[in-house]
Amino acid sequence: MARLTQVTAGFLPLLDSLLLVVARERGFAEAEGLDLQLVRETSWANIRDRIAVGHFDVAHMLAPMPIAAALGLNPLPCPVIAPMALGLGGNAVTVGASLWQAMAEAGAPGDLSAAAAGAALRAVVRAREAAKANKLRFGVVHPHSGHNYELRYWLMSSGVHPDRDVDIVILPPPILPDALSRGTIDGYCVGEPWNSVAVVQGAGRIATVKAAIWRSSPEKVLGVRGAWAESEGESLAALLRALYRAAHWCADPVHHEAAAEILAAPTYLDLDPALLLAGLSGRLSIAPGEARMVEDFFIPEARAATFPWQSHALWFYSQMVRWGHVTHTANNAALAAASYRPDLYRAAIAPLGAPVPGANAKVEGALARPTPVGVTKGSLALGPDGFFDGEIFDPDHLDAYISRQK
C-alpha cells in the first residue's frame, strides 16, 4: 500500500467543519492518498496564529481571514490563500429572552424575516436610548469574520449603527450560549450548532438567519498556508478533491443523519446529533417548542457552494473598508481578490469531471431564482442570492459600492 501524505488541519467545533471531518471519516482523504489529521481548536485567533507559525498546513477558516492576511491585518505575517469554500450559509442571529420580548412587543413577527426583525430591533434601541438604558451588547466570533460583517450589515440596513447604537464584543463560538444565558450579552451572530444550543438551553431565540440577510452567501473557506500550497501543490489538489467528494456526500439528505452522528463524536463537537441534524436539514428550533423550516440554511454543495468566488472576497473587503479595518486602494482590492484562488480549484477538480464556473467573479444579490451559469463542463445553476435590503454588489463597480455605503 502506498504511503499516505500527512496533512494537518485545524478546525473549530462548528457545523461547517463538516466537509473536513467527513473527508477524513468517510475515507475520501485516504482515497486521495492523504492522512488528514484534524486538530480541534478553541478560537479563531488560535487558528489564525497556529497556521502562521506552521502548526497547521490548512484550516477550517472564516472567509475574511485570508483577506485579512493578504492585507497585513494579522499580528503574525503569513500569506494565506483560499482555494475552496466549505459551503454557503449556516449562521443565525440569536437574542436573549428579554430582548426578544421587547422586539416582539415592537412588532417582530417571529418568522425569521431579516427586515421585520431589524425594524423591531431598531425600535427597541431607540426606546432604550430615550430611557437612557445601557446599550445592547452583541457577540461575534472574530473581528474579521462573516459574522461580524453580516451582523453589521443587517444592523446598519435596519437603521441601527453598529458602532454607536450597540456594542459588539468578540467571544469564541462555544462560549456564546453561556454568555447569553448569564446576561453578559444580549444577542450574538454565530454558526450552528451554537444557536440551537441556546434555544435548547432556554437562553434565547433565533431572530433571523444568514439565509434571510444574504441568501446563498459565503461563510467558511479552506485556509491554506501560502508556502505549503507552493511546495505541496499535488497534496493540495488531492485535498480539494477529497473535500469536493465529501461535499457531494453531505449534500444528499439520505446521509444527513450519518453526517450528524459523525460530527457529534467526542473528538469533534461532542454534542447531541439532533442539534447538528437541525442545521443540516434546515429544520431549526427557533424557540422552545417552535420549529421552522429554513430554505437554504446551509448549502454544502449546490450552487457552486465550494467555489472560491473572488466577488465574495471583494464583498468582504468592501465591509472591511466600510468599518475602518483597512483603507481602500486599488492595490488593496487586488490583494483581497487574489487571496481567493479559483484557478487552483479548477485545476484540482477537473479530473472529477464536475461542473465548475468558468468566471472568477459574479454580481452578488442579483438572482431571484435559480439561473444557469457558464461552466467548464456539464451544467450548473446559481442563486437565489438576494440581500434582504435589495442591494446589489457588482465587483466591477467596487468604488461606487464603497462610496454608496459611506
TORFI-251741 format. One record per residue (C-alpha): residue in three letters; chain; y, x, z. Coordinates in steps of 0.2 Angstrom, whole numbers. Example, Ala and Ser with C-alpha at 12.3 -4.5 7.8 and 13.67 -1.06 7.14 Angstrom:
// residues 2
  type  mol      v      u      w
   Ala    A    -22     62     39
   Ser    A     -5     68     36
***
This chain:
// residues 406
  type  mol      v      u      w
   Met    A      0      0      0
   Ala    A     17      7     -5
   Arg    A     28     12     10
   Leu    A     42     -1     14
   Thr    A     60      5     14
   Gln    A     68      0     31
   Val    A     85    -10     30
   Thr    A     94    -13     47
   Ala    A    104    -29     48
   Gly    A    115    -36     62
   Phe    A    117    -54     64
   Leu    A    124    -67     76
   Pro    A    114    -82     83
   Leu    A    120    -95     71
   Leu    A    113   -107     58
   Asp    A    119    -97     44
   Ser    A    110    -81     49
   Leu    A     95    -92     42
   Leu    A     93    -83     25
   Leu    A     91    -66     33
   Val    A     79    -72     46
   Val    A     69    -82     33
   Ala    A     69    -67     21
   Arg    A     60    -57     35
   Glu    A     49    -70     42
   Arg    A     43    -78     26
   Gly    A     39    -61     18
   Phe    A     52    -62      4
   Ala    A     59    -45     10
   Glu    A     42    -37     11
   Ala    A     38    -43     -6
   Glu    A     53    -33    -12
   Gly    A     47    -18     -4
   Leu    A     58    -19     11
   Asp    A     55    -18     30
   Leu    A     70    -29     35
   Gln    A     74    -26     54
   Leu    A     86    -39     62
   Val    A     96    -34     77
   Arg    A    104    -49     86
   Glu    A    122    -46     92
   Thr    A    134    -55    104
   Ser    A    151    -54     95
   Trp    A    159    -52     78
   Ala    A    168    -37     84
   Asn    A    152    -29     88
   Ile    A    145    -32     71
   Arg    A    162    -25     63
   Asp    A    161     -9     74
   Arg    A    142     -6     73
   Ile    A    142     -7     54
   Ala    A    157      5     54
   Val    A    148     18     64
   Gly    A    132     16     54
   His    A    121      7     66
   Phe    A    118     -7     53
   Asp    A    116     -5     34
   Val    A    121    -23     31
   Ala    A    126    -38     42
   His    A    127    -56     43
   Met    A    146    -56     42
   Leu    A    162    -68     42
   Ala    A    168    -70     24
   Pro    A    185    -62     28
   Met    A    178    -47     37
   Pro    A    175    -36     21
   Ile    A    193    -41     15
   Ala    A    200    -35     32
   Ala    A    190    -19     30
   Ala    A    197    -16     12
   Leu    A    215    -19     19
   Gly    A    213     -7     33
   Leu    A    214    -20     47
   Asn    A    199    -14     57
   Pro    A    200     -2     71
   Leu    A    187     10     63
   Pro    A    189     13     44
   Cys    A    174      9     34
   Pro    A    173      2     17
   Val    A    163    -14     17
   Ile    A    158    -25      2
   Ala    A    151    -42      0
   Pro    A    139    -43    -14
   Met    A    132    -60     -9
   Ala    A    137    -76      1
   Leu    A    125    -83     13
   Gly    A    128   -101      9
   Leu    A    143   -114     10
   Gly    A    150   -124     24
   Gly    A    141   -126     41
   Asn    A    156   -126     53
   Ala    A    164   -140     63
   Val    A    179   -143     75
   Thr    A    173   -149     92
   Val    A    185   -156    105
   Gly    A    183   -159    124
   Ala    A    181   -177    130
   Ser    A    198   -179    137
   Leu    A    206   -173    121
   Trp    A    195   -184    111
   Gln    A    200   -199    121
   Ala    A    218   -195    118
   Met    A    215   -193    100
   Ala    A    205   -210     99
   Glu    A    220   -219    108
   Ala    A    231   -211     94
   Gly    A    221   -218     80
   Ala    A    207   -206     77
   Pro    A    193   -217     69
   Gly    A    178   -205     74
   Asp    A    172   -204     56
   Leu    A    175   -185     54
   Ser    A    189   -188     42
   Ala    A    200   -172     42
   Ala    A    216   -181     38
   Ala    A    214   -195     51
   Ala    A    208   -183     65
   Gly    A    223   -172     61
   Ala    A    235   -186     61
   Ala    A    229   -191     78
   Leu    A    229   -173     85
   Arg    A    247   -172     79
   Ala    A    252   -187     89
   Val    A    243   -180    104
   Val    A    253   -164    103
   Arg    A    269   -172    101
   Ala    A    266   -183    116
   Arg    A    261   -168    126
   Glu    A    277   -159    121
   Ala    A    288   -174    126
   Ala    A    279   -174    143
   Lys    A    281   -155    145
   Ala    A    262   -153    147
   Asn    A    254   -137    143
   Lys    A    249   -133    125
   Leu    A    232   -137    119
   Arg    A    221   -122    118
   Phe    A    208   -120    104
   Gly    A    195   -106    102
   Val    A    189    -97     86
   Val    A    177    -83     85
   His    A    187    -69     77
   Pro    A    205    -66     70
   His    A    198    -63     53
   Ser    A    186    -77     52
   Gly    A    184    -93     41
   His    A    185   -102     57
   Asn    A    202    -96     61
   Tyr    A    209    -99     44
   Glu    A    202   -116     41
   Leu    A    207   -122     58
   Arg    A    225   -115     55
   Tyr    A    225   -123     38
   Trp    A    219   -140     45
   Leu    A    232   -140     59
   Met    A    246   -135     48
   Ser    A    242   -148     34
   Ser    A    241   -160     48
   Gly    A    259   -156     55
   Val    A    253   -145     69
   His    A    260   -127     69
   Pro    A    245   -116     75
   Asp    A    257   -103     82
   Arg    A    270   -114     90
   Asp    A    262   -131     95
   Val    A    245   -124    101
   Asp    A    237   -108    107
   Ile    A    222   -100     98
   Val    A    210    -89    108
   Ile    A    196    -78    102
   Leu    A    178    -81    110
   Pro    A    160    -77    104
   Pro    A    151    -92     97
   Pro    A    138    -95    111
   Ile    A    152    -95    124
   Leu    A    162   -109    117
   Pro    A    152   -124    123
   Asp    A    153   -117    141
   Ala    A    172   -114    139
   Leu    A    174   -131    133
   Ser    A    164   -139    147
   Arg    A    174   -129    160
   Gly    A    191   -134    153
   Thr    A    195   -116    148
   Ile    A    199   -123    131
   Asp    A    202   -140    123
   Gly    A    193   -138    107
   Tyr    A    186   -125     95
   Cys    A    180   -121     77
   Val    A    163   -113     76
   Gly    A    147   -114     65
   Glu    A    132   -123     70
   Pro    A    122   -125     82
   Trp    A    137   -122     94
   Asn    A    145   -139     90
   Ser    A    129   -148     93
   Val    A    126   -139    109
   Ala    A    142   -145    116
   Val    A    138   -163    111
   Val    A    120   -162    119
   Gln    A    128   -155    135
   Gly    A    141   -169    135
   Ala    A    155   -157    134
   Gly    A    163   -163    118
   Arg    A    163   -172    102
   Ile    A    164   -166     84
   Ala    A    181   -172     77
   Thr    A    179   -166     59
   Val    A    169   -153     49
   Lys    A    172   -139     37
   Ala    A    165   -150     23
   Ala    A    179   -163     26
   Ile    A    193   -149     27
   Trp    A    187   -140     11
   Arg    A    171   -146      3
   Ser    A    158   -133     -4
   Ser    A    169   -119      4
   Pro    A    164   -101      9
   Glu    A    158    -96     26
   Lys    A    147    -80     29
   Val    A    143    -66     17
   Leu    A    131    -51     17
   Gly    A    142    -37     23
   Val    A    136    -20     16
   Arg    A    142     -3     21
   Gly    A    150      4      6
   Ala    A    142     21      7
   Trp    A    124     13      9
   Ala    A    127      2     -6
   Glu    A    131     18    -16
   Ser    A    117     28    -10
   Glu    A    104     14     -9
   Gly    A    108      3    -24
   Glu    A     89     -1    -28
   Ser    A     86     -6    -10
   Leu    A    102    -17    -10
   Ala    A     97    -26    -26
   Ala    A     80    -29    -18
   Leu    A     88    -36     -3
   Leu    A     99    -48    -13
   Arg    A     83    -54    -22
   Ala    A     74    -57     -6
   Leu    A     89    -67      1
   Tyr    A     90    -77    -15
   Arg    A     72    -82    -14
   Ala    A     75    -86      5
   Ala    A     89    -97      0
   His    A     79   -106    -13
   Trp    A     65   -109      0
   Cys    A     78   -115     13
   Ala    A     86   -127      1
   Asp    A     70   -138      0
   Pro    A     71   -152     13
   Val    A     52   -150     14
   His    A     55   -134     23
   His    A     69   -139     35
   Glu    A     58   -142     50
   Ala    A     49   -125     47
   Ala    A     65   -116     45
   Ala    A     72   -124     61
   Glu    A     56   -118     70
   Ile    A     58   -100     63
   Leu    A     76    -99     68
   Ala    A     74   -107     85
   Ala    A     62    -92     91
   Pro    A     67    -82    106
   Thr    A     70    -67     95
   Tyr    A     84    -76     85
   Leu    A     93    -91     93
   Asp    A     81    -96    107
   Leu    A     86   -115    106
   Asp    A     78   -132    103
   Pro    A     73   -133     85
   Ala    A     81   -150     84
   Leu    A     98   -143     87
   Leu    A     95   -132     71
   Leu    A     87   -146     61
   Ala    A    103   -156     63
   Gly    A    114   -143     54
   Leu    A    100   -140     40
   Ser    A     98   -159     37
   Gly    A    117   -163     39
   Arg    A    112   -177     51
   Leu    A    124   -172     66
   Ser    A    125   -179     83
   Ile    A    144   -180     83
   Ala    A    144   -188    101
   Pro    A    131   -193    114
   Gly    A    121   -207    106
   Glu    A    131   -206     90
   Ala    A    124   -198     74
   Arg    A    132   -197     57
   Met    A    125   -190     40
   Val    A    137   -177     33
   Glu    A    135   -174     15
   Asp    A    136   -155     10
   Phe    A    137   -150     28
   Phe    A    128   -133     25
   Ile    A    123   -128      7
   Pro    A    111   -113      6
   Glu    A    108   -113    -12
   Ala    A    115   -127    -23
   Arg    A    132   -125    -32
   Ala    A    130   -106    -33
   Ala    A    131   -105    -14
   Thr    A    126    -87    -13
   Phe    A    138    -81    -27
   Pro    A    152    -70    -20
   Trp    A    167    -78    -29
   Gln    A    182    -67    -30
   Ser    A    193    -83    -29
   His    A    185    -86    -11
   Ala    A    191    -68     -6
   Leu    A    208    -71    -13
   Trp    A    210    -88     -4
   Phe    A    206    -79     12
   Tyr    A    218    -66      8
   Ser    A    232    -79      5
   Gln    A    229    -85     23
   Met    A    230    -68     30
   Val    A    247    -66     21
   Arg    A    252    -84     27
   Trp    A    249    -79     45
   Gly    A    256    -62     45
   His    A    240    -52     46
   Val    A    244    -42     30
   Thr    A    259    -40     18
   His    A    257    -47      1
   Thr    A    257    -34    -13
   Ala    A    248    -33    -30
   Asn    A    238    -19    -23
   Asn    A    233    -28     -8
   Ala    A    227    -43    -18
   Ala    A    217    -32    -29
   Leu    A    209    -23    -14
   Ala    A    204    -40     -7
   Ala    A    197    -47    -23
   Ala    A    187    -30    -26
   Ser    A    179    -32     -9
   Tyr    A    168    -46    -16
   Arg    A    155    -39    -29
   Pro    A    149    -52    -41
   Asp    A    144    -38    -53
   Leu    A    131    -32    -41
   Tyr    A    124    -49    -38
   Arg    A    122    -52    -56
   Ala    A    113    -36    -59
   Ala    A    101    -39    -44
   Ile    A     97    -57    -48
   Ala    A     95    -55    -67
   Pro    A     76    -51    -66
   Leu    A     73    -68    -57
   Gly    A     80    -77    -72
   Ala    A     90    -88    -61
   Pro    A    107    -96    -67
   Val    A    122    -85    -62
   Pro    A    140    -89    -65
   Gly    A    147    -79    -79
   Ala    A    165    -79    -72
   Asn    A    170    -69    -56
   Ala    A    183    -82    -50
   Lys    A    187   -100    -52
   Val    A    200   -113    -47
   Glu    A    197   -119    -30
   Gly    A    198   -138    -25
   Ala    A    199   -145    -42
   Leu    A    182   -153    -44
   Ala    A    180   -171    -39
   Arg    A    162   -172    -45
   Pro    A    148   -160    -50
   Thr    A    153   -150    -65
   Pro    A    143   -139    -76
   Val    A    149   -121    -77
   Gly    A    146   -106    -89
   Val    A    131    -96    -83
   Thr    A    121    -81    -89
   Lys    A    105    -91    -91
   Gly    A    100   -110    -89
   Ser    A    112   -122    -81
   Leu    A    122   -124    -66
   Ala    A    134   -137    -58
   Leu    A    148   -133    -46
   Gly    A    158   -145    -34
   Pro    A    164   -157    -27
   Asp    A    175   -144    -19
   Gly    A    192   -153    -14
   Phe    A    204   -148      0
   Phe    A    207   -163     12
   Asp    A    226   -162      8
   Gly    A    224   -162    -11
   Glu    A    229   -144    -13
   Ile    A    223   -133    -27
   Phe    A    221   -114    -27
   Asp    A    222   -106    -43
   Pro    A    219    -87    -41
   Asp    A    229    -84    -57
   His    A    244    -91    -48
   Leu    A    242    -82    -32
   Asp    A    260    -78    -29
   Ala    A    266    -96    -32
   Tyr    A    252   -102    -20
   Ile    A    258    -90     -6
   Ser    A    276    -94     -9
   Arg    A    272   -113     -8
   Gln    A    263   -111      9
   Lys    A    278   -102     17
***
